[in-house]
Amino acid sequence: MENGVIEILPERILGMQRLEALFKEKGYLICQSSGEKIYDFEEIVAVFLPLSSSTDQVMTVRNDMATEFMHKCLLSIP
């Protein structure tokens, strides 16, 4: 494993735990692709977008929209 991956992994775990806590608090999360509320935690995909070598942005997407969402993100990279 690369050094950066080892250092980022705990932050990704914390990011997922924060999403889970927010879901438990509100009862839903917002899909970043469609804007719809997701009420079933099993339908959520956590997408980690790197902002820098040490920081990720975690986004929630409905599992059936995750592939299209990632494709659009990749197309937007210059």
KEVOVO-631191 format. One record per residue: residue number from 1; residue in one letter; x, z, y of N, C-alpha, C in turn. Coordinates in Angstrom, 2 decimals. Example, Ala and Ser with C-alpha at 12.3 -4.5 7.8 and 13.67 -1.06 7.14 Angstrom:
% KEVOVO-631191
(node 1, A, (13.19, 7.80, -5.69), (12.30, 7.80, -4.50), (13.20, 7.80, -3.30));
(node 2, S, (12.85, 7.08, -2.25), (13.67, 7.14, -1.06), (12.90, 7.87, 0.03));
***
This chain:
% KEVOVO-631191
(node 1, M, (0.83, 0.00, -1.19), (0.00, 0.00, 0.00), (0.87, 0.00, 1.24));
(node 2, E, (0.38, -0.66, 2.29), (1.09, -0.67, 3.55), (0.90, 0.68, 4.24));
(node 3, N, (1.87, 1.04, 5.08), (1.80, 2.32, 5.78), (0.54, 2.45, 6.62));
(node 4, G, (0.15, 1.40, 7.34), (-1.03, 1.44, 8.20), (-2.30, 1.71, 7.42));
(node 5, V, (-2.41, 1.18, 6.23), (-3.60, 1.37, 5.41), (-3.75, 2.82, 5.01));
(node 6, I, (-2.65, 3.45, 4.64), (-2.68, 4.85, 4.22), (-3.13, 5.74, 5.37));
(node 7, E, (-2.67, 5.46, 6.59), (-3.01, 6.27, 7.74), (-4.46, 6.06, 8.18));
(node 8, I, (-4.99, 4.86, 8.04), (-6.33, 4.55, 8.50), (-7.40, 5.04, 7.53));
(node 9, L, (-7.10, 5.08, 6.25), (-8.09, 5.44, 5.24), (-8.83, 6.74, 5.54));
(node 10, P, (-8.17, 7.84, 5.88), (-8.93, 9.07, 6.20), (-9.88, 8.88, 7.37));
(node 11, E, (-9.50, 8.09, 8.37), (-10.39, 7.84, 9.50), (-11.61, 7.05, 9.05));
(node 12, R, (-11.45, 6.14, 8.11), (-12.59, 5.38, 7.60), (-13.52, 6.29, 6.82));
(node 13, I, (-12.97, 7.22, 6.07), (-13.81, 8.18, 5.35), (-14.59, 9.02, 6.35));
(node 14, L, (-13.93, 9.48, 7.41), (-14.62, 10.26, 8.44), (-15.68, 9.42, 9.14));
(node 15, G, (-15.40, 8.15, 9.37), (-16.38, 7.26, 9.99), (-17.63, 7.14, 9.14));
(node 16, M, (-17.45, 7.01, 7.84), (-18.59, 6.90, 6.93), (-19.35, 8.23, 6.88));
(node 17, Q, (-18.63, 9.34, 6.90), (-19.28, 10.64, 6.92), (-20.10, 10.84, 8.20));
(node 18, R, (-19.58, 10.35, 9.32), (-20.33, 10.44, 10.59), (-21.60, 9.60, 10.52));
(node 19, L, (-21.50, 8.42, 9.93), (-22.70, 7.58, 9.77), (-23.73, 8.30, 8.92));
(node 20, E, (-23.27, 8.90, 7.83), (-24.19, 9.61, 6.94), (-24.85, 10.79, 7.66));
(node 21, A, (-24.07, 11.52, 8.45), (-24.62, 12.65, 9.21), (-25.64, 12.18, 10.23));
(node 22, L, (-25.35, 11.07, 10.91), (-26.28, 10.51, 11.89), (-27.56, 10.05, 11.20));
(node 23, F, (-27.42, 9.45, 10.01), (-28.58, 9.01, 9.25), (-29.45, 10.21, 8.86));
(node 24, K, (-28.81, 11.28, 8.41), (-29.57, 12.47, 8.02), (-30.27, 13.09, 9.22));
(node 25, E, (-29.62, 13.05, 10.37), (-30.20, 13.63, 11.58), (-31.39, 12.82, 12.08));
(node 26, K, (-31.24, 11.51, 12.16), (-32.29, 10.65, 12.73), (-33.26, 10.10, 11.69));
(node 27, G, (-32.79, 9.93, 10.45), (-33.63, 9.36, 9.41), (-33.50, 7.84, 9.30));
(node 28, Y, (-32.62, 7.27, 10.12), (-32.40, 5.82, 10.08), (-31.10, 5.49, 10.81));
(node 29, L, (-30.61, 4.29, 10.62), (-29.51, 3.73, 11.39), (-29.95, 2.34, 11.85));
(node 30, I, (-29.34, 1.85, 12.89), (-29.68, 0.54, 13.44), (-28.74, -0.51, 12.86));
(node 31, C, (-29.32, -1.60, 12.36), (-28.55, -2.73, 11.86), (-27.94, -3.46, 13.06));
(node 32, Q, (-26.62, -3.61, 13.08), (-25.95, -4.26, 14.19), (-26.19, -5.77, 14.22));
(node 33, S, (-26.68, -6.31, 13.12), (-26.94, -7.75, 13.06), (-28.35, -8.08, 13.56));
(node 34, S, (-29.33, -7.32, 13.12), (-30.72, -7.65, 13.45), (-31.35, -6.72, 14.49));
(node 35, G, (-30.77, -5.54, 14.69), (-31.35, -4.56, 15.60), (-32.45, -3.73, 14.96));
(node 36, E, (-32.76, -4.00, 13.69), (-33.82, -3.28, 12.99), (-33.32, -1.90, 12.52));
(node 37, K, (-34.25, -0.98, 12.40), (-33.93, 0.33, 11.86), (-33.85, 0.23, 10.34));
(node 38, I, (-32.85, 0.90, 9.76), (-32.69, 0.94, 8.31), (-33.01, 2.37, 7.88));
(node 39, Y, (-34.05, 2.51, 7.07), (-34.50, 3.84, 6.64), (-33.99, 4.24, 5.26));
(node 40, D, (-33.40, 3.33, 4.54), (-32.88, 3.60, 3.19), (-31.36, 3.52, 3.24));
(node 41, F, (-30.68, 4.64, 3.03), (-29.22, 4.68, 3.14), (-28.55, 3.75, 2.13));
(node 42, E, (-29.22, 3.47, 1.03), (-28.67, 2.56, 0.02), (-28.61, 1.12, 0.51));
(node 43, E, (-29.34, 0.79, 1.57), (-29.34, -0.57, 2.11), (-28.28, -0.78, 3.19));
(node 44, I, (-27.50, 0.26, 3.47), (-26.52, 0.21, 4.56), (-25.15, -0.20, 4.04));
(node 45, V, (-24.52, -1.11, 4.78), (-23.12, -1.47, 4.55), (-22.38, -1.04, 5.81));
(node 46, A, (-21.27, -0.33, 5.63), (-20.43, 0.06, 6.76), (-19.35, -1.00, 6.91));
(node 47, V, (-19.29, -1.61, 8.08), (-18.30, -2.63, 8.38), (-17.30, -2.01, 9.35));
(node 48, F, (-16.03, -2.03, 8.96), (-14.97, -1.49, 9.80), (-14.24, -2.64, 10.46));
(node 49, L, (-14.40, -2.74, 11.78), (-13.73, -3.80, 12.54), (-12.51, -3.19, 13.23));
(node 50, P, (-11.33, -3.73, 12.98), (-10.13, -3.18, 13.62), (-10.11, -3.50, 15.12));
(node 51, L, (-9.92, -2.46, 15.92), (-9.79, -2.63, 17.36), (-8.31, -2.67, 17.76));
(node 52, S, (-7.51, -1.96, 16.98), (-6.06, -1.94, 17.18), (-5.43, -1.59, 15.85));
(node 53, S, (-4.13, -1.42, 15.83), (-3.45, -1.09, 14.57), (-3.81, 0.30, 14.07));
(node 54, S, (-4.37, 1.14, 14.93), (-4.70, 2.50, 14.51), (-6.17, 2.88, 14.70));
(node 55, T, (-6.99, 1.97, 15.21), (-8.39, 2.30, 15.51), (-9.33, 1.25, 14.94));
(node 56, D, (-10.39, 1.72, 14.31), (-11.46, 0.86, 13.79), (-12.76, 1.20, 14.49));
(node 57, Q, (-13.66, 0.24, 14.54), (-15.04, 0.47, 14.97), (-15.90, 0.32, 13.72));
(node 58, V, (-16.65, 1.37, 13.39), (-17.53, 1.28, 12.23), (-18.91, 0.85, 12.70));
(node 59, M, (-19.46, -0.13, 12.00), (-20.77, -0.67, 12.35), (-21.64, -0.67, 11.11));
(node 60, T, (-22.92, -0.45, 11.31), (-23.86, -0.47, 10.19), (-24.60, -1.80, 10.17));
(node 61, V, (-24.73, -2.34, 8.97), (-25.43, -3.60, 8.78), (-26.25, -3.48, 7.50));
(node 62, R, (-27.43, -4.06, 7.52), (-28.25, -4.09, 6.29), (-27.50, -4.91, 5.25));
(node 63, N, (-27.47, -4.45, 4.01), (-26.65, -5.09, 2.98), (-26.94, -6.57, 2.78));
(node 64, D, (-28.18, -7.01, 2.98), (-28.48, -8.43, 2.80), (-28.03, -9.28, 3.99));
(node 65, M, (-27.58, -8.65, 5.07), (-27.11, -9.38, 6.25), (-25.60, -9.25, 6.44));
(node 66, A, (-24.93, -8.48, 5.59), (-23.51, -8.17, 5.79), (-22.62, -9.41, 5.74));
(node 67, T, (-22.85, -10.31, 4.79), (-22.01, -11.50, 4.66), (-22.12, -12.37, 5.91));
(node 68, E, (-23.34, -12.62, 6.36), (-23.55, -13.44, 7.56), (-22.95, -12.75, 8.79));
(node 69, F, (-23.10, -11.44, 8.90), (-22.56, -10.68, 10.02), (-21.04, -10.81, 10.05));
(node 70, M, (-20.40, -10.63, 8.91), (-18.94, -10.74, 8.85), (-18.49, -12.18, 9.17));
(node 71, H, (-19.23, -13.16, 8.70), (-18.90, -14.56, 8.99), (-18.94, -14.80, 10.50));
(node 72, K, (-19.97, -14.31, 11.17), (-20.07, -14.47, 12.62), (-18.94, -13.75, 13.35));
(node 73, C, (-18.57, -12.57, 12.86), (-17.46, -11.83, 13.47), (-16.15, -12.62, 13.34));
(node 74, L, (-15.92, -13.17, 12.16), (-14.70, -13.94, 11.94), (-14.67, -15.21, 12.77));
(node 75, L, (-15.81, -15.85, 12.95), (-15.87, -17.06, 13.77), (-15.60, -16.78, 15.25));
(node 76, S, (-15.88, -15.56, 15.67), (-15.70, -15.22, 17.09), (-14.26, -14.86, 17.44));
(node 77, I, (-13.40, -14.74, 16.43), (-11.99, -14.44, 16.69), (-11.31, -15.69, 17.21));
(node 78, P, (-10.66, -15.58, 18.37), (-10.00, -16.78, 18.93), (-8.78, -17.21, 18.14));
***
